[in-house]
Amino acid sequence: MSAPGDEIDAHVGDPRVAHGHHGDGQPSHASLKGYLTGFALAAILTVIPFWLVMGHVIGDATVASAVILGLAAVQIVVHVVFFLHMDTTSEHGWNMLALIFTAVLVTIVLGASIWVMYTENANMMPVAAQSLHHAMGR
Amino acid sequence: MSTAAHDPVHADAPQFYCTEEPHPENGTLLGFWIYLMSDCFIFASLFACYAVLGTRYAAGPSPREVFDLPMLAVNTALLLLSSVTFGFAMLEMAKNRRGPTLAWLAVAGALAAGFVALEIREFAHLIAAGAGPDRSAFLSSFFTLVGTHGLHVTVGIVWLATLMAQIARNGLDETNRRRLNCLSLFWHFLDLIWVGVFSFVYLVGVLR
């Protein structure tokens, strides 16, 4: 009759002990090379936008803004990969799933806010309508 | 179907309990990651506020007049270096070397403190020049977004100092390793948010 009890102990004990020793405290798959690569890429991706703005490289502000935001997006990916060590295998993909979910919602929050508020401004701002009226009258 | 029940070997050991208990391997780290994602939403809404209000100057100063780009470059460099030196501390932790871990953590903390000091200096300068958060919607949203980030970094420094004391006392045990892993995520996350701040708020703002 002692057989089932032993079996339970063996089943429950094994994974917990094994994971407990190198679970949360386990060093992530980080390496010196990874940090230095990330640092070099981040430094380059930071210097370029500063140079673009401080050196007045691109005349058109809209194009320059788009380039800066594009470089920022690339640098955020660099940070996620090389500093936060995000890949599809860590935590069985759960943190990657949370990250994708967040990215989608952040895109909706930011994109929709900007879209809605700019459209509202264009349609409802009395000053803008007045100047448009003048421009069309001329 | 009934053969299993009458199996002489397993007959006295029916498995009614759940052998595959759901037990995430790095529960704390995953939970902390989800906290960081919720923090992302805070920053996303503040970025959205700035995107909407950032052009309402109320006849006050525009970004071009208030932003100091050379200082911003120094600030950005400080935070990036702080992120990398924290990474070096994590590498030393992996090698189980307490002294170098504490040394790199101290460097990372000092760099972040320099970042916060420069930011406080910038804020004080702006407020003294009459460009405080009460001046216009642009400055309100600017102070809220950048201030929230600075507050996060400040809390991170306090957490770092506390953890350094814990490591100095108890060594790099399992608990402190878990805490350092969480702080590492927090630290790198704040640098990631700063990429959005210096690009979207400062650089694009100056171009406008």
Interface residues (C-beta under 8 A of the other chain):
Chain A: A3 P4 E7 I8 H11 V12 P15 R16 H19 H21 G23 D24 G25 Q26 P27 S28 A30 S31 L32 Y35 L36 G38 F39 A42 A43 T46 P49 F50 L52 V53 M54 A61 A64 S65 I68 L69 L71 A72 Q75 I76 H79 V80 F83 L84 E91 H92 W94 N95 A98 L99 F101 T102 L105 V106 V109 L110 S113 I114 M117
Chain B: D12 A13 P14 Y17 T19 E21 H23 P24 E25 N26 G27 T28 L29 L30 W33 I34 M37 C40 F41 A44 S45 F47 A48 A51 V52 L69 A73 T76 A77 L80 S83 V84 G87 F88 M90 L91 M93 A94 D173 E174 T175 N176 R177 R178 N181 L185 H188 F189 D191 L192 V195 G196 F198 S199 F200 L203 V204 V206 L207 R208
